[in-house]
Amino acid sequence: MIYFYPETFDIRLNRDNCLIYFLFGNDIFLIHDSIKKIVKKLQLFGIKQIFKFDIQDDTNWPKIFSLMTNRDLFYSNKIIILKITNGDLNKLVEKELLFLMNHINKNIFLIIYGFKLKKDSDLLKNNSNNMIYIVCNYFENYFRFSQWLVKKVEDMSLKLEQNVDRLFFYLYQRNLFKLQQFLYYFKIVYPDGIIKLSRIKKDLEINFFCFTPFHWIRALLLGDMKGSWLILKKIQKNKTSLKSLLRIIQNIIILIIDFKNTNNFLKLKKILTEYDYYLISESLIIHSIKRLSLEKLNLILKILIQSELNIYFDSNMVWRKLEILSLLFSNKKKIPAFFIYD
């Protein structure tokens, strides 16, 4: 079993064909986009027959096995795509899949995909080089996203201007389908295929007003000082509610302080889901817990409390105080005195 990410498995795909492909993760777009690449590559070798099955409790396993063993007079090679529809695999489904895998031959290409596969699954215990596992989770890392995006625009005969990838990361990190729609639209509008910031803002109306408080908070948690400061300026121009902004960031900071003190992350994912913090991932919170000291967190909380007290008296002062957070959340060890407002 060889493990890859969607942005790197092209290297393996361009060498030779594997017989079994696993694609699991929480990003449906990455799963389907990767499957398309696999199928496209296999079809270059004349494989025309594709069969798709949803794996459920009433799955007709003998029918699938029959497809694998029967030889067609004209088309012996087949692609069989199996979708795991019920979340986690149960032991019965694993047993059937193992049976199929053990009877696979050079004329059959098996693609299995779904949301989650347990680390101790028997399916992962095969050390064959003919098996590939592609991890299709949301991009939590800007550099991985950038690597994937560069390859994507290259495949579409487009070119990226500097810093566009960072903007796309903040806007579309968890909505790659919408990003692809934009890229297709851009290709039609601009035949030269050069994606410029000026074109994005002016002609396509994909401007910085798309930013929400969650984009700003996410940039803070990533320690992106410049990015968070710019996003804050844009949401200020968009007349975002200061009260709502303060409440959201206060909740996040209290959450981080609480989990930093208890060091127990079991309920973290559940809490983020309940509050619908869709852009604030579990791993990002844990990263911030480890990265930020209690001294910084307490100072941040103090600034937020001061800001809430002044919200109805001097809103401009509150916005200036929020700018300080861009520095406090960064990796700067020393905080300049002029950044702290009394």
DALINNOR-V961419 format. One record per run of one state. SS is the DSSP state (2 for helix, 1 for strand, 0 for the rest). FROM is the first residue (numbers start at 1). TO is the last residue. If there is no record, write none. Layout:
[[SS FROM TO] [SS FROM TO]]
//
This chain:
[[0 1 1] [1 2 5] [0 6 9] [2 10 13] [0 14 19] [1 20 24] [0 25 27] [2 28 43] [0 44 48] [1 49 55] [0 56 60] [2 61 69] [0 70 77] [1 78 84] [0 85 90] [2 91 102] [0 103 107] [1 108 114] [0 115 121] [2 122 125] [0 126 130] [1 131 135] [0 136 141] [2 142 155] [0 156 158] [1 159 160] [0 161 163] [2 164 172] [0 173 175] [2 176 189] [0 190 193] [1 194 195] [0 196 196] [2 197 202] [0 203 207] [2 208 210] [0 211 212] [2 213 221] [0 222 224] [2 225 237] [0 238 241] [2 242 262] [0 263 267] [2 268 274] [0 275 281] [2 282 291] [0 292 293] [2 294 310] [0 311 314] [2 315 328] [0 329 336] [2 337 339] [0 340 342]]
//
